[in-house]
């Protein structure tokens, strides 16, 4: 007998021990955030944000001080990051108390807004073209916005809605797979046009993993991966931007002053850090050697100043945060909340993996921020908002609660 997709979700990831959630009556249900949300998630996220604020200032103050583009203000990037944090923390708190189930009524509105924002990058006077890429929009005096960041949540939301709606049709190409591919493909085409290959890769990985973990067929996933590899090979052959990225990735040492410059400088920074680093504030690469030192390559500066031990601690914080997020969706019985939590967790994990992979030379160099740490107000705001959604799911599922052990008298 064929298993239904609900069983598939439960069996996708197995753990040695399953927690038992105590039953509670409506009268017993705590109402305070501290009694219901997973506080470990909050603590770990705030730890990453604090590290990020410190590192953004450390990595950027010299460049900002020397440049008229930043008004010779050494705290320019820090101020923008604090602005993103302020908006994000408000969104996180609000969404932690806002019933996540209401998002289903807003799915198509959120998708529409995301598509409009993505299209604005090509509108004269609104879109900003930086280093040959149309990835940002600038409205009035507000900080620049990268529309692909909020669009990620729109895709997660739509896929969670679709896979909940098609719970018993996860193996259907026309009813489930094609709609997921079409919506994700719309954003993928826009990202390809910008171009933003790292974000495009993130969207595709997210869709494939969410589909599989929601109960999709493994052979559909294999087929989509095969098609994706074929498209990538064609892009490598015929798209100049992709070809240049791949050439600099495979042989950065052949052109260390041009196409391979960024990768080589990043590796120099990591190598200089050795075991314990050169010390906080003592990075050499941040003095105009390493491009995007405060954003996409901030991990390189962190590695240079805190070494292998510091990187291990930082990645351990990410691992603990992802683990707590996994516990949320493992213990969420309501299907939409479960898949939504899976999507948010996957997005966090994928982006950490890709960013660290880029700065260590394992993946072709391209722009993708390190969650909660890289400079970028849009990224920080959206990730904090998504954590708020996750906290609301945690509140309603009680995933973080310790199991109640029955005493001999109760038995």
ZINOR-V573855 format. One record per helix or strand of 3 or more residues. SS is the DSSP state (H for helix, E for strand). FROM is the first residue (numbers start at 1). TO is the last residue. Records with the same first field share a line. If there is no record, write none. Layout:
BEGIN
SS: FROM-TO / FROM-TO
END
This chain:
BEGIN
H: 5-12 / 33-36 / 39-66 / 68-70 / 76-97 / 100-122 / 147-165 / 167-169 / 173-194 / 197-213 / 218-238 / 240-250 / 252-255 / 261-273 / 298-330 / 335-359 / 377-397
E: 127-130 / 133-137
END
